[in-house]
């Protein structure tokens, strides 16, 4: 992709004006014109990787990958051991397949054009001019049989092209080297670019060439090829070539080419600025697919000037008013970015039109005191994943979230020392090579001829996350920066498990509560959003990605950035055209995303709210078993099967090992309600995909909580002794207990399920960490739940000391009457209770079955536990003999047990025997 910027008319001589410098921004695949120094002196390399926000990985180096090979070839031509002459290597273009086209001055007064194959790491000579010429633009067709070049007149005047014209555009047969056809001989610069269809055939019978002129038009040439003598590929009808030219664009004042997607963006100005996009298809047809009105200053672009940075890049020029670039993503997102300095103010104005969100955001950043440098302030715009990074060296860095744009707190803004990408050159020295389907981006260092793979550095983002509040800054402002950093770190780190571990460690170590947000809630929601946001852009408005959306009142720190004024404009008035919107393509996705966003903006509550499940959950737990409950539990089985599949080989924390009916109901209910919400608002995704997405979403939630526990478990080196009730807790167990309480508080606030067994484990740790009376207070305040698993272990594992008896009585007192856990406690009091229940149930059943009835007076006086023991034992024995299964569901209690319990109780009451 490339961008051509226009300027006011230069008043200098025509020859000088032609050489006037303009910024030539490349996005995706560049058009050409990248300077490499003719000498061995180079600018300082990019700074240390871990000390800056950008993580830079060298992918191509002109000196390493090209220059050494060229010097070897020139040495062979000159028959010398080493060639030390000036080469003046220029990078001219990067084609769709990643091949880098370049030119250099040969040792014998020639100019050579070569190609570096990025896959094979080999260099190939394409063509040699007999004398020194200035190649300003170059392109190679897919079959590598035709070479298009644009030659510019040298300023020295010694190598004038004949006939005298400022630019000569040639089409050269190079397989083998044969005829040369002149396409244009004009007084303005021309850029050339072959179309590269996505066909697997290397040899094609037709090639299509674009010519862009400084006069503001674009032509397309349809070149027919034929084979001679079995291997020669030549032009079929060279004399008719000019008649195949087709005018694609009549007029433009700005243009940008995306070679990866074969799209041409251009801007026209007829009363108002209108951005259009022409899509070129594999069948070589093209059509205008998008029109987008833009609000720009009237004199933003006046004249178009191409420039060859290779021979006069230091020439003065009039400051450029507007910088503009377009970025797209394969999921159907488009961002149109514009920047311009404010007049008479030390401010920079930049806007991002989010076509897929049907809105635009404009930012005005105060830059402080003006410097003596009168050069125009144009930031470097870098698309990294779903962020657009606006970087002005030495001033600020703004990572704009193009998916969650509603609130400023989800976009990271840095200034000062933190706002450093580690780039040694100014923004004019770098060119973005953007691939639509990648989360990373390549950055071309123009002065040094180096290509870097660029990603946001997780190490630096973690450093910002852990940093202490800057002196003089309010804590809530630091909290807002941490919130943005946390989201940026999760969304830009792809699937790096180490980043997740580092964040969990930060959550564990950061004991202090934040004023503006709950970090655990943000971590959970952002991590869950991360696994699903690549399915569809419309999930941005449907899935909860942050807890701040549920807050009724937001603190000012989450809605504003100091020194930055943000204005939002809804409805971009984009118009989609052509056949592309009727088939499954990028444009149909973009149109769907735009229209769906408009529809969801009308809905007052399009985003799924986890808190809405609370009422359904409370109602479901009080109901009797039903078909609906069975359906909910079936959802739970699907989720738990996914969790076991993911981590069946490593279970450090004892979770998912018990029947936790309340949590299982909440798991299944969450699946049900989230599925209903997505089916209602996003039917295009399909029921099968939605079902898979929801199951994975809830499974990831449970797995994430277990992962958090496992991480802190390993950090404090906890073992199986944690589940022993007879020992007190270590400092590590205290830390884990506190962290589990924070997780519990966060999940309750969101009303999301916990892994089955979580409450039992928390209660076990609490019993080891807290005094017994404090433990019971935690139960009363609902911080702890007395699960069946925990209570049963409590009754069996603890002895009957005075303190433990008091604890057990306190626990039993807090249990519902239906829970008969005292049956598991080997204690006289529990035995007496068991005997009373047994006698009451047995005699009550006998009276009901045999019709035995007592008078009202007898009912008032009758008490089963005061009958003579011998008579009572005989009655119970008679009933047991008549029963088919006397011990069924009676805890193996019989008349003998009742008799022994009664005698023991009597001895205790008389003081003859102790408990």
C-alpha positions in Angstrom: 0.0 0.0 0.0 1.3 3.5 -0.6 0.2 7.0 0.1 0.8 10.1 -2.0 0.5 13.5 -0.3 -0.2 16.7 -2.1 1.2 20.2 -1.5 0.7 23.8 -2.4 2.2 24.8 -5.7 6.0 25.2 -5.4 7.2 28.5 -6.7 10.7 27.2 -7.6 11.9 26.3 -11.1 10.1 23.4 -12.7 13.2 21.2 -12.6 13.5 21.8 -8.9 9.8 21.7 -8.1 9.7 18.2 -9.7 12.2 17.0 -7.1 10.3 18.5 -4.2 10.1 16.0 -1.4 6.8 14.5 -0.3 6.0 11.8 2.2 5.4 8.5 0.7 3.8 6.2 3.2 3.6 2.5 2.6 1.0 0.3 4.2 0.8 -3.4 3.5 3.2 -3.7 0.5 5.0 -0.5 -0.5 4.9 1.1 -3.9 8.6 1.9 -4.0 11.1 4.6 -3.2 13.1 3.6 -0.2 16.5 5.0 0.3 19.6 3.1 1.3 22.7 5.2 1.7 25.3 5.0 -1.0 28.0 5.1 1.7 28.8 2.7 4.5 27.5 5.2 7.1 24.2 4.2 8.6 22.0 5.7 11.2 22.0 4.2 14.7 20.1 1.0 14.8 16.8 0.7 16.7 17.0 0.8 20.4 17.1 -2.1 22.9 14.0 -4.3 22.6 13.0 -4.7 26.2 13.5 -1.0 27.1 10.7 0.2 24.8 7.1 -0.4 24.2 7.7 -1.9 20.8 9.3 -5.4 20.4 11.3 -5.3 17.1 12.5 -8.4 15.3 14.8 -7.8 12.2 13.3 -9.6 9.2 15.3 -8.0 6.4 18.6 -6.1 6.3 19.7 -4.5 3.1 23.4 -4.8 4.0 23.2 -8.3 5.2 20.8 -9.8 2.6 21.6 -7.8 -0.5 24.7 -5.7 -0.4 27.1 -8.5 0.4 25.8 -10.5 -2.5 25.9 -7.6 -4.9 29.5 -6.8 -4.0 30.5 -10.4 -4.7 28.9 -10.2 -8.2 30.5 -6.8 -9.0 33.9 -8.2 -7.8 33.4 -11.1 -10.3 32.6 -8.6 -13.1 35.7 -6.5 -12.3 37.8 -9.5 -11.7 38.9 -8.2 -8.3 38.9 -9.9 -4.9 36.7 -7.3 -3.2 34.6 -4.5 -4.7 34.6 -1.3 -2.6 32.8 1.1 -5.0 29.6 2.9 -4.2 26.5 0.9 -5.0 23.7 3.4 -4.2 21.2 0.6 -3.5 17.5 1.7 -3.7 14.6 -0.4 -2.5 12.0 0.2 -5.2 9.1 -2.0 -4.3 7.9 -5.0 -2.3 5.5 -7.3 -4.2 2.6 -9.3 -2.9 4.7 -12.5 -2.6 7.2 -10.6 -0.3 9.8 -10.2 -3.1 11.9 -7.0 -2.7 12.8 -5.2 -5.8 15.9 -2.9 -5.7 18.4 -1.2 -8.0 22.0 -0.3 -7.8 24.8 1.3 -9.8 27.0 -1.3 -11.4 30.8 -1.1 -11.6 30.8 -0.5 -15.4 28.5 2.5 -15.5 25.4 0.5 -15.6 22.2 0.4 -13.5 20.9 -3.0 -12.5 17.5 -4.1 -11.1 17.3 -7.2 -8.9 15.0 -9.1 -6.7 15.4 -10.5 -3.2 13.2 -13.6 -2.6 12.1 -13.5 1.0 11.3 -17.3 1.1 14.5 -18.7 -0.5 16.7 -15.8 0.8 18.2 -15.6 -2.7 19.0 -12.6 -4.9 18.2 -12.5 -8.6 19.3 -10.1 -11.4 16.3 -9.0 -13.4 17.6 -6.4 -15.9 20.6 -4.2 -16.6 20.5 -0.7 -18.1 23.6 0.2 -20.1 24.1 3.5 -18.4 23.3 5.2 -15.1 19.5 6.0 -14.9 17.3 7.0 -12.0 14.7 4.3 -11.5 11.9 5.9 -9.5 9.4 3.0 -9.7 9.5 -0.6 -10.6 7.2 -3.7 -10.6 7.5 -7.3 -11.6 4.5 -9.4 -12.9 3.6 -12.7 -11.2 5.3 -14.9 -13.8 8.5 -12.9 -13.6 8.4 -12.4 -17.4 7.7 -8.6 -17.5 9.3 -5.7 -15.7 7.7 -2.3 -15.6 10.0 0.6 -14.7 9.6 4.4 -14.4 12.7 6.4 -15.1 13.1 10.0 -13.9 15.5 12.5 -15.3 18.6 13.1 -13.3 19.0 16.6 -11.9 22.5 16.8 -13.1 21.4 16.9 -16.7 24.3 14.7 -18.0 22.1 11.7 -18.4 19.0 13.2 -20.1 16.6 10.7 -21.5 15.7 11.0 -25.1 13.2 12.2 -26.1 13.5 14.9 -23.5 10.8 14.2 -20.9 10.9 14.2 -17.2 9.6 10.6 -16.8 9.7 7.6 -19.1 7.7 4.5 -18.3 8.9 1.2 -19.9 7.6 -2.3 -20.2 10.5 -4.8 -20.6 10.4 -8.5 -21.6 12.9 -10.3 -19.3 12.1 -14.0 -20.0 14.4 -13.9 -21.8 15.5 -10.2 -22.1 14.0 -9.1 -25.3 11.9 -6.1 -26.5 11.3 -2.9 -24.6 8.0 -1.0 -25.0 7.5 2.7 -24.1 4.2 3.1 -22.3 4.5 6.8 -21.4 6.8 9.7 -21.9 5.5 12.6 -19.9 6.5 15.6 -17.7 5.2 14.2 -14.5 6.2 11.2 -12.4 4.5 7.9 -12.9 4.3 4.9 -10.5 3.9 1.4 -11.8 2.3 -1.7 -10.2 1.4 -5.1 -11.6 -1.7 -6.8 -10.2 -1.0 -10.1 -8.5 -4.0 -12.5 -8.5 -4.2 -15.2 -5.9 -3.8 -18.0 -8.5 -1.4 -20.9 -7.9 -0.4 -20.9 -11.6 3.0 -19.3 -11.9 2.7 -18.8 -15.7 -0.2 -16.7 -16.7 -1.2 -15.7 -20.2 -2.2 -12.1 -19.3 -0.8 -9.5 -17.0 -2.4 -6.3 -15.8 -0.4 -3.1 -15.0 -1.5 0.0 -13.1 0.0 3.4 -13.9 -0.5 6.2 -11.5 0.3 9.7 -12.6 1.1 12.9 -10.7 -1.6 14.5 -13.0 -4.1 12.6 -10.8 -5.3 9.7 -12.8 -4.9 5.9 -12.8 -4.7 3.7 -16.0 -4.8 -0.1 -16.3 -3.0 -1.8 -19.1 -4.1 -5.3 -20.1 -1.0 -7.1 -21.4 -1.5 -10.3 -23.4 1.5 -12.8 -23.4 2.4 -15.6 -25.7 5.1 -18.3 -25.8 7.8 -18.6 -28.5 10.1 -21.6 -29.0 8.7 -23.3 -26.0 10.3 -21.0 -23.3 10.3 -17.4 -24.5 7.4 -15.3 -23.1 6.8 -12.2 -25.1 4.1 -9.6 -25.7 1.4 -10.9 -28.1 0.5 -7.6 -29.7 3.0 -4.9 -28.6 1.7 -2.5 -31.2 -1.8 -2.6 -29.7 -0.7 -2.2 -26.1 -1.7 1.4 -25.8 -5.2 0.6 -27.0 -5.7 -1.8 -24.0 -5.3 1.1 -21.5 -8.4 1.6 -19.4 -8.9 4.6 -17.2 -9.7 3.4 -13.7 -9.6 6.7 -11.8 -10.2 10.0 -13.5 -9.0 12.3 -10.8 -7.5 12.0 -7.3 -5.6 14.2 -4.8 -4.4 11.4 -2.6 -4.0 7.7 -3.3 -3.0 4.5 -1.5 -2.4 1.0 -2.8 -2.8 -2.2 -0.8 -1.0 -4.9 -2.7 -2.0 -7.6 -0.2 -5.7 -7.1 -0.8 -5.3 -5.6 -4.3 -7.3 -2.5 -3.4 -6.8 1.1 -4.5 -7.9 3.9 -2.2 -8.1 7.4 -3.5 -9.5 10.7 -2.5 -11.4 13.2 -4.6 -12.3 16.8 -3.8 -15.3 18.3 -5.5 -16.8 20.6 -2.9 -16.2 17.9 -0.3 -13.7 15.2 0.2 -14.8 11.7 -0.8 -12.8 8.5 -0.2 -13.3 5.8 -2.7 -12.0 2.2 -2.9 -11.5 0.2 -6.1 -11.3 -3.6 -5.6 -9.4 -5.6 -8.2 -10.4 -9.3 -8.4 -8.6 -12.4 -9.5 -10.4 -12.4 -12.8 -8.8 -8.9 -13.4 -12.1 -7.1 -13.2 -12.4 -4.1 -10.8 -15.2 -2.0 -9.4 -15.7 0.8 -6.9 -17.0 -0.9 -3.7 -16.9 2.0 -1.1 -17.6 5.7 -0.9 -16.9 7.5 2.3 -17.2 11.3 2.9 -14.5 12.8 5.0 -14.2 16.1 6.9 -10.8 17.6 6.0 -9.4 21.1 5.7 -10.2 22.6 2.3 -6.5 22.9 1.4 -5.4 19.6 2.8 -4.3 18.3 -0.6 -3.8 20.6 -3.5 -1.2 19.0 -5.8 0.2 15.5 -6.1 4.0 15.1 -6.1 5.8 11.8 -6.4 9.4 11.8 -5.5 12.4 9.5 -5.7 14.0 9.6 -2.3 17.1 8.1 -3.8 18.7 11.2 -5.2 17.3 14.4 -3.7 15.6 13.6 -0.4 17.1 16.5 1.5 15.4 19.1 -0.7 13.2 21.6 1.1 9.5 21.4 0.8 6.4 23.2 2.0 5.1 21.6 5.3 2.6 18.9 4.6 -0.8 19.7 6.1 -2.6 16.3 6.4 -1.3 12.8 6.7 -3.8 10.0 5.9 -3.7 6.2 5.9 -6.2 3.4 5.6 -6.0 0.1 7.5 -8.2 -3.0 7.2 -8.6 -6.4 8.9 -9.9 -9.6 7.4 -12.7 -9.8 9.9 -14.3 -6.8 8.3 -12.9 -3.7 10.0 -11.6 -0.5 8.4 -9.9 2.5 9.9 -9.2 5.7 8.1 -6.6 7.7 10.0 -5.8 11.4 9.5 -3.5 13.7 11.3 -2.6 17.4 11.1 -1.0 20.0 13.3 -3.2 22.7 14.6 -2.7 26.2 13.3 -1.0 28.7 15.8 -1.2 26.2 18.6 1.2 23.5 19.9 -1.4 20.8 19.3 -1.8 17.8 17.1 -5.2 16.8 15.8 -5.7 13.2 14.6 -8.9 11.3 13.8 -9.8 7.7 13.3 -12.8 6.9 11.2 -14.0 3.4 12.4 -16.1 2.4 9.4 -17.0 -1.0 11.0 -18.3 0.8 14.1 -20.1 3.5 12.0 -18.4 6.3 14.0 -15.3 8.5 14.1 -13.2 9.8 17.0 -11.1 13.0 16.8 -8.4 13.7 19.3 -6.6 17.0 20.1 -3.4 16.5 22.0 -1.7 19.4 23.7 2.0 19.2 23.0 3.3 21.7 25.5 5.8 24.5 24.5 6.6 24.8 20.8 10.1 23.9 19.8 12.4 25.6 17.3 11.9 22.8 14.9 9.5 24.1 12.3 9.1 20.7 10.6 5.5 19.5 10.4 4.4 17.3 13.3 3.2 14.1 11.7 2.9 11.0 13.9 3.7 7.5 12.9 0.5 5.4 12.5 1.0 1.7 13.1 -1.8 -0.9 13.0 -0.9 -3.7 15.5 -3.7 -6.3 15.9 -6.9 -4.4 16.8 -5.0 -1.3 17.9 -3.9 1.7 15.9 -0.8 3.1 17.5 -0.4 6.9 17.1 3.3 7.7 17.9 4.9 11.1 17.9 8.5 10.7 18.9 9.4 12.4 22.2 5.8 13.5 22.7 3.2 10.8 23.2 2.0 7.4 22.2 -1.7 6.5 21.9 -2.8 2.9 21.4 -6.4 3.3 20.1 -8.6 0.3 20.6 -10.6 -0.1 17.4 -12.9 -2.8 18.8 -13.9 -1.2 22.2 -13.8 2.4 21.3 -16.7 3.7 23.5 -14.6 4.5 26.5 -11.2 6.1 26.6 -10.1 3.8 29.4 -9.7 0.9 27.0 -7.2 2.8 24.9 -3.7 3.3 26.3 -2.2 6.8 26.3 1.4 7.3 27.3 3.6 10.3 27.5 7.1 11.0 28.8 9.6 8.2 29.1 7.0 5.5 28.7 6.0 6.8 25.3 9.0 5.4 23.4 8.9 2.8 20.7 12.7 2.6 20.5 12.8 4.0 17.0 15.9 6.1 16.3 14.6 8.0 13.2 11.7 10.4 12.9 8.3 9.1 11.7 9.1 10.2 8.2 11.9 7.7 8.0 9.6 4.7 8.6 7.1 3.0 6.4 4.4 0.5 7.6 4.0 -2.8 5.8 0.7 -4.0 6.9 -0.7 -7.5 6.4 -4.4 -7.7 6.8 -4.6 -11.2 8.4 -1.7 -10.8 10.9 -1.7 -9.5 14.5 1.8 -8.2 13.9 3.1 -5.6 11.5 6.3 -5.0 9.6 8.0 -1.7 9.7 10.4 -0.5 7.0 13.3 1.7 8.3 13.9 3.8 5.2 17.3 5.3 6.0 18.8 2.0 7.0 17.0 -0.3 4.6 15.8 -2.6 7.3 12.5 -4.3 7.8 11.4 -5.1 11.4 8.5 -7.2 12.7 6.8 -5.0 15.3 4.7 -6.1 18.2 3.8 -4.4 21.5 6.3 -5.6 24.0 4.6 -7.6 26.8 7.6 -7.0 29.0 7.2 -3.2 28.8 3.4 -3.4 29.3 4.0 -5.6 32.4 6.4 -3.0 33.6 3.8 -0.3 33.2 1.3 -2.5 35.0 3.6 -3.0 38.0 4.9 0.5 38.2 4.2 2.6 41.2 2.1 5.8 40.9 4.1 8.7 39.6 4.5 11.4 42.1 2.0 14.1 41.7 -0.5 12.0 39.7 -3.8 10.9 41.4 -4.1 7.2 42.1 -7.3 7.0 40.0 -5.4 8.3 36.9 -2.8 5.6 37.4 -5.6 3.0 37.8 -7.1 4.1 34.5 -3.7 3.6 32.8 -3.4 0.2 34.3 -6.8 -0.8 33.1 -5.9 0.2 29.5 -2.6 -1.6 29.9 -4.2 -4.7 31.1 -6.6 -4.9 28.1 -3.8 -4.0 25.7 -1.6 -6.7 27.2 -4.2 -9.4 26.9 -5.4 -8.5 23.4 -2.0 -7.9 21.9 -0.2 -11.0 23.4 -2.0 -13.5 21.2 -1.8 -16.9 23.0 1.3 -16.5 25.1 0.8 -18.4 28.3 3.7 -16.7 30.0 1.9 -13.3 29.8 -1.1 -14.8 31.5 1.1 -16.1 34.3 2.7 -12.8 34.8 -0.6 -11.0 35.0 -1.9 -13.6 37.6 1.3 -13.0 39.6 0.6 -9.3 39.5 -2.9 -9.8 40.6 -1.7 -12.0 43.5 1.0 -9.5 44.6 -1.2 -6.5 44.2 -3.1 -6.6 47.5 -4.4 -3.0 47.5 -7.8 -2.4 46.0 -8.1 -0.1 43.1 -10.5 2.8 43.3 -11.8 2.7 39.8 -12.1 -1.0 38.9 -11.7 -4.6 40.1 -8.5 -6.0 38.4 -9.6 -9.6 38.8 -13.0 -8.9 37.1 -11.2 -7.1 34.3 -8.8 -10.0 33.8 -11.6 -12.6 33.7 -13.8 -10.7 31.3 -11.0 -9.5 29.0 -9.5 -13.0 28.8 -12.9 -14.5 28.0 -13.5 -11.8 25.3 -10.1 -12.6 23.9 -11.0 -16.2 23.0 -14.1 -15.2 21.1 -13.5 -11.7 19.6 -12.0 -13.2 16.4 -15.3 -14.9 15.6 -17.2 -11.8 14.7 -16.8 -8.0 15.2 -20.3 -7.8 16.4 -19.4 -9.7 19.5 -17.8 -6.5 20.7 -21.2 -5.1 21.6 -22.7 -8.4 22.8 -20.1 -10.0 25.1 -19.0 -8.4 28.3 -15.3 -7.4 27.9 -15.1 -5.1 30.9 -16.9 -4.6 34.2 -17.0 -0.8 33.9 -19.9 -1.1 31.4 -22.1 -2.2 34.3 -21.3 0.7 36.5 -24.0 3.3 36.9 -21.6 6.2 37.6 -18.1 6.2 36.1 -15.2 8.1 37.7 -13.8 10.9 35.6 -10.5 9.1 35.2 -12.2 6.4 33.0 -13.8 8.9 30.7 -11.1 11.4 30.0 -7.3 11.7 29.5 -5.5 14.8 30.8 -4.3 17.0 28.0 -6.4 15.1 25.4 -9.8 16.3 24.1 -11.8 13.6 22.4 -15.0 14.1 20.3 -17.1 11.4 18.8 -19.2 11.5 15.7 -21.7 8.8 15.0 -22.8 7.6 11.5 -20.0 7.8 9.0 -22.4 7.7 6.0 -20.4 5.1 4.2 -21.9 3.7 1.0 -21.2 0.2 -0.2 -21.4 -0.6 -3.9 -20.8 -3.3 -6.4 -21.1 -7.1 -6.4 -18.7 -7.5 -3.5 -21.4 -6.7 -1.0 -23.6 -9.6 -2.3 -21.0 -12.4 -1.9 -19.1 -13.7 1.1 -16.1 -11.3 1.1 -14.4 -8.7 3.2 -16.8 -6.0 1.9 -19.9 -8.0 2.7 -18.5 -8.5 6.3 -17.7 -4.8 6.6 -21.2 -3.8 5.4 -22.8 -6.3 7.8 -20.7 -5.1 10.7 -21.6 -1.5 9.9 -25.3 -2.2 9.6 -25.4 -4.4 12.7 -23.5 -1.8 14.7 -26.2 0.7 13.8 -28.9 -1.7 14.8 -27.2 -2.5 18.1 -26.7 1.2 18.9 -30.5 1.5 19.0 -30.8 -1.3 21.5 -30.4 0.2 25.0 -28.9 -3.0 26.4 -27.2 -5.0 23.7 -24.4 -6.3 25.8 -24.9 -9.5 27.8 -25.0 -8.8 31.5 -23.8 -11.6 33.7 -25.7 -10.2 36.7 -29.1 -11.0 35.0 -28.6 -14.7 35.7 -28.8 -14.1 39.4 -32.6 -14.1 39.6 -33.0 -17.2 37.4 -30.4 -19.0 39.5 -32.0 -18.2 42.8 -35.4 -19.4 41.5 -34.0 -22.6 39.9 -32.3 -23.7 43.2 -35.7 -23.6 45.0 -37.5 -25.6 42.4 -38.1 -29.4 42.3 -36.3 -31.4 39.7 -37.8 -30.8 36.2 -37.1 -31.2 32.6 -35.8 -27.6 32.5 -33.4 -28.4 35.3 -32.3 -31.5 33.5 -31.6 -29.4 30.3 -29.5 -27.0 32.4 -27.5 -29.8 33.9 -26.9 -31.2 30.4 -25.3 -27.9 29.4 -23.1 -28.3 32.5 -22.0 -31.7 31.4 -20.9 -30.3 28.0 -18.9 -27.6 29.7 -17.2 -29.8 32.3 -16.3 -32.3 29.5 -14.4 -29.5 27.8 -12.5 -28.6 30.9 -11.5 -32.1 31.6 -10.3 -32.5 27.9 -8.1 -29.4 28.2 -6.3 -30.2 31.4 -6.8 -33.9 32.1 -3.0 -34.4 32.7 -2.5 -31.7 35.3 -4.8 -31.1 38.3 -2.8 -29.5 41.1 -5.8 -28.0 42.8 -8.6 -30.3 44.0 -11.4 -28.9 41.9 -14.1 -30.6 39.7 -14.0 -33.5 42.1 -17.4 -33.2 43.8 -21.0 -32.7 43.2 -21.6 -29.0 43.7 -25.2 -28.7 42.7 -25.6 -24.8 43.0 -22.5 -24.2 40.9 -23.5 -26.8 38.3 -26.9 -25.1 38.0 -25.2 -21.7 37.6 -22.8 -23.1 34.9 -25.7 -24.6 32.9 -27.8 -21.5 33.3 -25.0 -19.2 32.1 -24.7 -21.3 29.0 -28.5 -21.2 28.4 -28.8 -17.4 28.9 -25.7 -16.5 26.9 -26.8 -18.7 24.0 -30.3 -17.1 24.0 -28.7 -13.7 23.9 -26.4 -14.4 21.0 -29.1 -16.2 19.0 -31.3 -13.2 19.4 -28.8 -10.5 18.4 -26.4 -12.4 16.1 -28.4 -15.0 14.2 -26.0 -14.8 11.2 -23.3 -16.6 13.2 -25.4 -19.8 13.2 -26.8 -21.9 16.0 -24.0 -24.5 15.8 -21.2 -21.9 16.0 -23.0 -20.0 18.8 -23.4 -23.2 20.8 -19.7 -24.0 20.3 -18.7 -20.5 21.2 -20.8 -20.4 24.4 -19.6 -23.8 25.6 -16.0 -22.8 25.1 -16.7 -19.4 26.7 -18.0 -20.9 30.0 -15.4 -23.7 29.9 -12.6 -21.1 29.6 -14.1 -19.2 32.5 -13.8 -22.3 34.8 -10.4 -23.2 33.4 -9.2 -19.6 33.9 -10.1 -19.6 37.6 -8.4 -23.0 38.0 -5.4 -21.7 36.2 -5.3 -18.7 38.6 -5.4 -21.0 41.6 -2.8 -23.4 40.2 -0.4 -20.5 39.6 -0.7 -19.2 43.1 -0.6 -22.8 44.4 2.7 -23.3 42.7 4.1 -19.9 43.7 3.6 -20.7 47.4 4.5 -24.4 47.1 1.3 -25.8 48.6 0.8 -29.5 48.8 -1.9 -32.0 49.9 -1.5 -31.1 53.6 -3.6 -28.0 52.9 -6.7 -30.2 53.2 -5.7 -31.4 56.7 -7.9 -29.8 59.3 -5.7 -30.6 62.3 -2.8 -28.2 61.4 -2.6 -24.4 61.3 -1.9 -22.5 58.1 1.4 -21.4 56.8 2.0 -17.8 55.5 1.7 -19.2 51.9 -1.7 -20.6 52.7 -2.8 -17.3 54.2 -1.8 -15.6 50.9 -3.8 -18.2 48.8 -6.8 -17.9 51.1 -6.8 -14.1 50.7 -6.5 -14.5 46.9 -9.3 -16.9 46.8 -11.5 -14.5 48.8 -10.7 -11.8 46.2 -11.7 -14.2 43.4 -14.9 -15.0 45.2 -15.8 -11.4 45.6 -15.0 -10.7 41.9 -17.1 -13.6 40.6 -20.0 -12.8 42.9 -20.0 -9.2 41.6 -20.2 -10.6 38.1 -22.5 -13.6 39.0 -20.4 -16.1 37.1 -19.9 -19.7 38.1 -17.0 -21.1 40.0 -15.4 -24.5 39.5 -17.3 -27.2 41.5 -15.3 -27.7 44.7 -14.1 -24.1 45.0 -16.2 -23.4 48.1 -15.1 -26.6 49.8 -11.4 -25.7 49.2 -12.0 -22.1 50.4 -13.7 -23.3 53.6 -10.9 -25.8 54.2 -8.2 -23.1 53.9 -10.3 -20.7 56.1 -10.5 -23.4 58.8 -6.7 -23.6 58.9 -6.2 -19.8 58.7 -8.9 -18.4 61.0 -9.8 -18.9 64.6 -13.0 -20.9 65.1 -15.2 -18.0 66.1 -13.9 -15.9 63.1 -14.6 -18.8 60.8 -18.2 -18.9 62.0 -18.5 -15.2 61.4 -17.3 -15.6 57.8 -20.0 -18.2 57.4 -22.6 -15.9 58.9 -21.6 -13.1 56.5 -21.7 -15.5 53.5 -18.0 -15.3 52.7 -17.9 -19.1 53.2 -20.3 -21.8 52.3 -20.7 -25.0 54.3 -20.7 -27.5 51.5 -21.6 -31.2 52.0 -18.0 -32.2 51.2 -16.5 -29.8 53.8 -19.0 -30.6 56.6 -18.7 -34.3 56.2 -14.9 -34.1 56.4 -15.2 -31.7 59.4 -17.3 -34.2 61.3 -15.0 -37.1 60.6 -11.5 -35.6 60.6 -11.7 -33.5 63.8 -11.6 -35.1 67.2 -14.1 -34.4 70.0 -12.1 -31.9 72.0 -13.9 -29.1 73.7 -12.9 -26.5 71.0 -13.7 -28.9 68.2 -17.1 -29.8 69.8 -18.0 -26.2 70.0 -17.0 -25.7 66.3 -19.0 -28.7 65.2 -22.1 -27.6 67.2 -21.7 -24.1 65.6 -21.5 -25.6 62.1 -24.5 -27.9 62.7 -26.5 -25.0 64.1 -26.0 -23.1 60.8 -27.1 -26.0 58.5 -30.6 -26.4 57.3 -32.6 -29.0 59.2 -32.7 -31.2 56.1 -28.9 -31.7 56.2 -28.4 -34.5 58.8 -24.7 -34.4 59.0 -24.7 -35.2 62.7 -25.2 -38.8 61.6 -21.5 -38.8 60.6 -20.3 -37.5 64.0 -19.4 -40.1 66.5 -20.6 -38.3 69.6 -23.3 -39.0 72.3 -25.3 -36.0 71.4 -25.4 -37.0 67.7 -26.2 -40.5 68.7 -29.1 -39.3 70.8 -30.4 -37.2 67.9 -30.1 -40.2 65.6 -32.1 -42.3 68.0 -34.8 -39.7 68.4 -35.2 -39.4 64.6 -35.3 -43.2 64.3 -37.9 -43.7 67.0 -40.1 -40.9 65.6 -40.0 -42.1 62.0 -40.5 -45.8 63.0 -43.4 -45.2 65.4 -44.9 -42.6 63.1 -44.9 -45.0 60.2 -46.4 -47.8 62.3 -49.3 -45.6 63.6 -50.0 -44.4 60.0 -50.0 -47.8 58.5 -51.9 -49.7 61.2 -54.4 -47.0 61.9 -53.4 -46.7 65.5 -54.6 -43.3 66.8 -54.3 -41.5 70.1 -56.8 -39.2 71.8 -56.1 -35.5 72.0 -55.1 -35.9 75.6 -52.7 -38.7 74.8 -51.1 -36.7 72.0 -50.3 -33.9 74.3 -48.6 -36.2 76.8 -47.1 -38.7 74.5 -43.3 -38.4 74.1 -41.4 -41.3 72.5 -38.1 -40.5 74.4 -39.7 -40.9 77.9 -41.2 -44.4 77.5 -39.7 -47.1 79.6 -36.6 -48.4 77.9 -37.5 -52.1 78.0 -40.9 -51.5 76.5 -39.6 -49.2 73.9 -36.9 -51.7 72.8 -39.5 -54.5 72.5 -41.8 -52.3 70.4 -38.9 -51.3 68.1 -37.8 -54.9 67.7 -41.3 -56.1 66.8 -41.6 -53.4 64.1 -38.1 -54.3 62.7 -39.2 -58.0 62.5 -42.2 -57.1 60.4 -40.3 -54.9 58.0 -39.1 -56.3 54.7 -35.9 -54.2 55.0 -35.7 -52.8 58.5 -32.4 -50.9 57.8 -33.4 -49.2 54.5 -32.5 -45.5 54.6 -32.1 -45.6 58.4 -28.3 -45.2 58.7 -28.0 -48.8 60.0 -29.8 -47.9 63.2 -31.8 -50.5 65.1 -33.3 -51.2 68.5 -30.0 -52.3 70.0 -28.4 -49.0 68.9 -31.2 -47.0 70.5 -30.9 -49.0 73.7 -27.1 -48.5 74.0 -27.4 -44.8 73.2 -30.1 -44.4 75.9 -28.0 -46.2 78.5 -24.9 -44.1 77.6 -26.9 -40.9 77.9 -28.2 -41.9 81.3 -24.7 -42.7 82.6 -23.5 -39.3 81.3 -26.3 -37.4 82.9 -25.7 -39.2 86.2 -22.0 -38.3 86.0 -20.9 -41.9 86.0 -19.4 -41.7 82.5 -17.8 -38.9 80.4 -18.5 -38.1 76.8 
